[in-house]
């Protein structure tokens, strides 16, 4: 049973809009792709466990603040016997371990260390256990089991000690089968439902540490990017917009609403006015913008300063 579904992070959504509307540095683009790859890995994990029985409680993408520290949990799987704290990684390629350091296996002699995901998992586990004590769930802290799950079938790790809490791609199905075995032996208790409800109630919706580039309205490209290939559409064709690059068709109203959502995402303090949205969408006539706004939003009349909500 999914208690908390996974949602696309606000930061990732904003990066995607900025990627199509401004020139980003190579470091920024690399960071965006890293965020997106991580999210795609989490979605892949969700897909792999989609057939778990309904009496396993699943909480995805949790964000907490405890003792002035922010920490995040990719997935929490609560059974009648154990609480599995899952850290999902979408690493691609070959890696190896030397001591506590992780490196990608390359053909060059230069070592490029990557962050040790086990240290991240340990930190998350420590913070989660402290949070459980704080919330009054000390009696079930001993049932918490942390697992580092690699979902990419092209990943391989050399020199991994047997005692590491790692689940490799070829072991995920076995892990799922074990969860079903646990479910059949011990049922979910009231304390588990109480815990899941408490965790959802204190979850932070947005991280205060989003790493976005500096941007302002003037520097962003105006217009409607194609939903499929992100090429900006340069011709208005009444009720349907057609991308000259890939040929994708989209209803004008749907495209405008999509751009309004982007506008609200990047400029949450700006009001929706016909003039503002016309300028943002660029190629759709004012009368069409007004018609779409009137149909989908409520007009707040303030003379010349009227706006939609």
C-alpha positions as CSV (number, residue, x, y, z in Angstrom):
1,X,0.0,0.0,0.0
2,X,1.5,3.3,-1.1
3,X,1.0,5.8,1.8
4,X,3.1,8.5,0.2
5,X,3.6,8.5,-3.6
6,X,6.7,9.8,-5.3
7,X,6.5,13.2,-7.0
8,X,8.9,14.9,-9.3
9,X,11.1,17.2,-7.2
10,X,10.3,20.9,-7.5
11,X,14.0,21.6,-8.1
12,X,14.2,19.2,-11.0
13,X,11.0,20.7,-12.5
14,X,12.5,24.2,-12.3
15,X,15.8,23.0,-13.8
16,X,14.0,21.5,-16.7
17,X,12.2,24.8,-17.5
18,X,15.4,26.8,-17.2
19,X,17.3,24.3,-19.4
20,X,14.9,25.2,-22.3
21,X,14.8,29.0,-21.6
22,X,18.4,30.1,-20.8
23,X,22.0,29.3,-21.4
24,X,23.4,27.2,-18.7
25,X,27.0,26.3,-17.8
26,X,28.4,22.8,-18.4
27,X,28.5,22.3,-14.6
28,X,24.8,23.3,-14.4
29,X,23.8,21.0,-17.2
30,X,25.8,18.2,-15.6
31,X,24.1,18.8,-12.3
32,X,20.6,18.8,-13.9
33,X,21.4,15.5,-15.7
34,X,22.6,14.0,-12.4
35,X,19.3,15.1,-10.7
36,X,17.2,13.7,-13.5
37,X,19.2,10.4,-13.6
38,X,18.7,10.0,-9.8
39,X,14.9,10.6,-10.1
40,X,14.7,8.1,-13.0
41,X,16.4,5.5,-10.9
42,X,13.9,6.1,-8.1
43,X,11.0,5.6,-10.6
44,X,12.6,2.4,-11.8
45,X,12.7,1.1,-8.2
46,X,9.1,2.0,-7.8
47,X,8.3,0.1,-10.9
48,X,10.2,-3.0,-9.7
49,X,8.3,-3.1,-6.4
50,X,4.9,-2.3,-7.9
51,X,3.5,-5.8,-7.3
52,X,4.3,-5.8,-3.5
53,X,1.3,-6.9,-1.4
54,X,-1.1,-4.2,-0.2
55,X,-0.2,-4.8,3.5
56,X,3.3,-3.5,3.1
57,X,3.4,0.3,3.8
58,X,5.4,2.2,1.2
59,X,6.5,5.8,1.8
60,X,8.5,7.5,-1.0
61,X,10.7,10.5,-1.2
62,X,10.5,11.7,2.5
63,X,12.3,14.9,3.6
64,X,12.7,15.7,7.3
65,X,14.4,18.3,9.5
66,X,15.6,17.1,12.9
67,X,18.2,18.7,15.2
68,X,18.7,21.5,12.6
69,X,19.6,18.9,10.0
70,X,17.8,18.1,6.7
71,X,17.8,14.5,5.5
72,X,16.0,12.6,2.8
73,X,14.8,9.0,2.4
74,X,14.2,7.6,-1.1
75,X,11.9,4.9,0.1
76,X,10.7,3.4,3.4
77,X,9.1,0.0,3.3
78,X,7.3,-1.0,6.5
79,X,6.4,-4.6,7.1
80,X,5.2,-6.3,10.2
81,X,8.7,-7.4,11.0
82,X,11.1,-4.8,9.7
83,X,11.4,-1.2,8.5
84,X,13.5,-1.1,5.3
85,X,15.2,2.3,4.8
86,X,16.1,2.3,1.1
87,X,18.7,4.5,-0.7
88,X,18.4,4.1,-4.5
89,X,21.3,4.7,-6.8
90,X,21.3,4.8,-10.6
91,X,25.0,4.4,-11.1
92,X,26.0,3.3,-14.6
93,X,29.3,1.4,-15.4
94,X,32.0,-0.2,-13.4
95,X,33.2,1.0,-10.0
96,X,35.6,-0.3,-7.4
97,X,36.3,0.3,-3.7
98,X,39.6,1.1,-1.9
99,X,39.1,1.3,1.8
100,X,36.2,3.7,2.2
101,X,36.7,5.4,-1.1
102,X,34.8,4.7,-4.3
103,X,36.1,5.2,-7.8
104,X,34.8,4.7,-11.3
105,X,36.8,2.1,-13.3
106,X,38.4,4.0,-16.2
107,X,41.1,3.3,-18.8
108,X,43.1,6.3,-17.6
109,X,45.5,6.3,-14.6
110,X,43.7,9.4,-13.0
111,X,41.5,8.4,-10.1
112,X,38.3,10.3,-9.8
113,X,36.7,9.7,-6.4
114,X,33.0,9.7,-6.1
115,X,31.0,10.1,-2.9
116,X,30.7,7.0,-0.9
117,X,27.0,6.2,-0.9
118,X,27.3,3.9,2.1
119,X,28.4,6.9,4.2
120,X,25.3,8.7,3.0
121,X,23.2,5.7,3.9
122,X,24.7,5.5,7.4
123,X,24.1,9.2,8.0
124,X,20.5,8.9,6.9
125,X,20.0,5.9,9.1
126,X,21.5,7.7,12.2
127,X,19.2,10.7,11.6
128,X,16.1,8.5,11.1
129,X,16.8,6.5,14.3
130,X,17.1,9.8,16.2
131,X,13.8,11.0,14.7
132,X,12.1,7.8,15.7
133,X,13.2,8.2,19.3
134,X,12.1,11.8,19.2
135,X,8.6,10.9,18.0
136,X,8.2,8.2,20.6
137,X,8.8,5.1,18.5
138,X,11.9,3.8,20.3
139,X,10.4,0.3,20.6
140,X,10.7,-0.3,16.9
141,X,14.1,1.3,16.2
142,X,15.7,-2.2,16.3
143,X,13.7,-3.3,13.3
144,X,15.2,-0.6,11.0
145,X,17.3,-2.2,8.2
146,X,19.1,0.1,5.8
147,X,19.7,-1.0,2.2
148,X,21.6,0.6,-0.7
149,X,19.9,-0.5,-3.9
150,X,21.5,-0.2,-7.3
151,X,18.8,-0.3,-10.0
152,X,20.9,0.1,-13.2
153,X,21.6,-3.3,-14.8
154,X,24.8,-1.9,-16.3
155,X,26.3,-1.3,-12.8
156,X,29.0,-3.4,-11.3
157,X,31.1,-3.0,-8.1
158,X,34.4,-4.6,-7.6
159,X,35.9,-5.4,-4.1
160,X,32.6,-5.1,-2.3
161,X,32.7,-6.8,1.1
162,X,30.0,-9.4,1.7
163,X,28.8,-7.6,4.9
164,X,27.9,-4.4,3.0
165,X,24.1,-3.7,3.0
166,X,24.0,-3.6,-0.8
167,X,21.4,-5.0,-3.1
168,X,22.7,-5.3,-6.7
169,X,20.4,-5.2,-9.8
170,X,20.4,-9.0,-10.0
171,X,19.3,-9.3,-6.4
172,X,16.3,-7.0,-6.4
173,X,13.8,-9.7,-7.3
174,X,15.1,-11.9,-4.4
175,X,14.7,-8.9,-2.1
176,X,11.1,-8.4,-3.2
177,X,10.4,-12.1,-2.7
178,X,11.8,-11.9,0.8
179,X,9.5,-8.9,1.5
180,X,6.5,-10.9,0.5
181,X,7.7,-13.8,2.8
182,X,8.0,-11.4,5.7
183,X,4.5,-10.0,5.0
184,X,3.0,-13.5,5.0
185,X,4.5,-14.3,8.5
186,X,3.9,-11.0,10.4
187,X,1.1,-8.6,9.8
188,X,1.3,-4.8,10.0
189,X,0.4,-3.5,13.5
190,X,-1.3,-0.3,14.6
191,X,2.0,1.2,15.6
192,X,3.2,0.9,12.0
193,X,0.2,2.8,10.7
194,X,0.6,5.4,13.4
195,X,4.3,5.8,12.4
196,X,3.5,6.1,8.7
197,X,0.9,8.8,9.4
198,X,3.3,10.7,11.7
199,X,6.1,10.6,9.1
200,X,3.8,12.0,6.4
201,X,2.6,14.8,8.6
202,X,6.1,16.1,9.3
203,X,7.5,15.6,5.8
204,X,8.9,18.8,4.3
205,X,7.3,19.5,0.9
206,X,10.3,21.4,-0.5
207,X,14.0,21.4,0.3
208,X,15.5,24.7,1.5
209,X,18.7,23.7,-0.2
210,X,17.8,23.8,-3.9
211,X,20.8,24.6,-6.0
212,X,19.4,26.7,-8.8
213,X,21.3,29.2,-11.0
214,X,20.6,32.9,-10.7
215,X,17.9,34.0,-13.2
216,X,15.5,36.8,-13.9
217,X,12.6,37.3,-16.2
218,X,14.4,39.4,-18.8
219,X,17.1,36.9,-19.5
220,X,14.8,34.0,-20.2
221,X,13.6,33.1,-23.7
222,X,10.0,33.8,-24.3
223,X,7.7,31.5,-26.3
224,X,6.3,28.0,-26.2
225,X,8.8,25.1,-26.3
226,X,7.7,21.9,-27.9
227,X,6.5,19.4,-25.3
228,X,8.4,16.6,-27.1
229,X,11.7,18.1,-28.2
230,X,11.8,21.5,-26.5
231,X,12.3,23.4,-29.8
232,X,10.5,26.7,-29.6
233,X,7.4,26.8,-31.9
234,X,7.5,29.8,-34.3
235,X,4.1,29.7,-35.9
236,X,0.6,30.1,-34.4
237,X,-2.0,27.8,-36.1
238,X,-5.3,28.5,-34.3
239,X,-6.3,25.6,-32.1
240,X,-3.3,23.4,-32.8
241,X,0.4,24.2,-32.4
242,X,2.8,22.2,-34.6
243,X,6.5,21.8,-34.0
244,X,8.5,22.5,-37.1
245,X,11.4,20.5,-35.8
246,X,9.7,17.1,-34.8
247,X,6.2,17.5,-36.1
248,X,4.6,17.1,-32.6
249,X,1.0,18.4,-32.4
250,X,-0.4,20.0,-29.2
251,X,-3.6,21.8,-28.5
252,X,-3.0,25.5,-28.1
253,X,-4.8,25.6,-24.8
254,X,-2.8,22.7,-23.4
255,X,0.5,24.4,-24.5
256,X,-0.5,27.7,-23.0
257,X,-1.5,26.1,-19.7
258,X,1.8,24.2,-19.7
259,X,3.7,27.5,-20.1
260,X,1.5,29.1,-17.4
261,X,2.6,26.3,-15.0
262,X,6.2,27.0,-15.9
263,X,5.7,30.8,-15.3
264,X,4.2,30.1,-11.9
265,X,7.0,27.7,-11.1
266,X,9.8,30.2,-11.8
267,X,8.0,33.3,-10.6
268,X,5.5,32.4,-7.9
269,X,5.1,36.0,-6.8
270,X,4.0,37.2,-10.2
271,X,0.4,37.6,-11.0
272,X,-1.3,36.0,-14.0
273,X,-2.5,38.8,-16.3
274,X,-3.4,38.6,-20.0
275,X,-0.4,40.8,-20.8
276,X,2.1,38.9,-18.7
277,X,1.1,35.5,-20.1
278,X,0.9,36.9,-23.7
279,X,4.5,38.1,-23.3
280,X,5.6,34.8,-21.8
281,X,4.0,32.7,-24.5
282,X,5.0,35.2,-27.2
283,X,3.3,33.7,-30.3
284,X,-0.3,33.2,-29.1
285,X,-2.6,36.2,-29.7
286,X,-4.0,38.2,-26.8
287,X,-7.6,37.2,-27.4
288,X,-6.6,33.5,-27.2
289,X,-4.7,34.0,-24.0
290,X,-7.6,35.9,-22.5
291,X,-10.0,33.1,-23.5
292,X,-7.8,30.4,-22.0
293,X,-7.3,32.3,-18.7
294,X,-11.0,33.0,-18.4
295,X,-11.9,29.3,-18.9
296,X,-9.4,27.9,-16.4
297,X,-8.9,30.7,-13.9
298,X,-10.9,33.1,-11.8
299,X,-10.7,36.8,-12.7
300,X,-10.0,39.2,-9.8
301,X,-11.2,42.6,-11.0
302,X,-9.1,45.6,-9.9
303,X,-9.5,48.0,-12.8
304,X,-6.5,48.1,-15.0
305,X,-4.7,45.8,-12.5
306,X,-7.1,42.9,-12.9
307,X,-5.5,39.4,-12.7
308,X,-6.4,35.7,-12.6
309,X,-6.0,33.2,-9.8
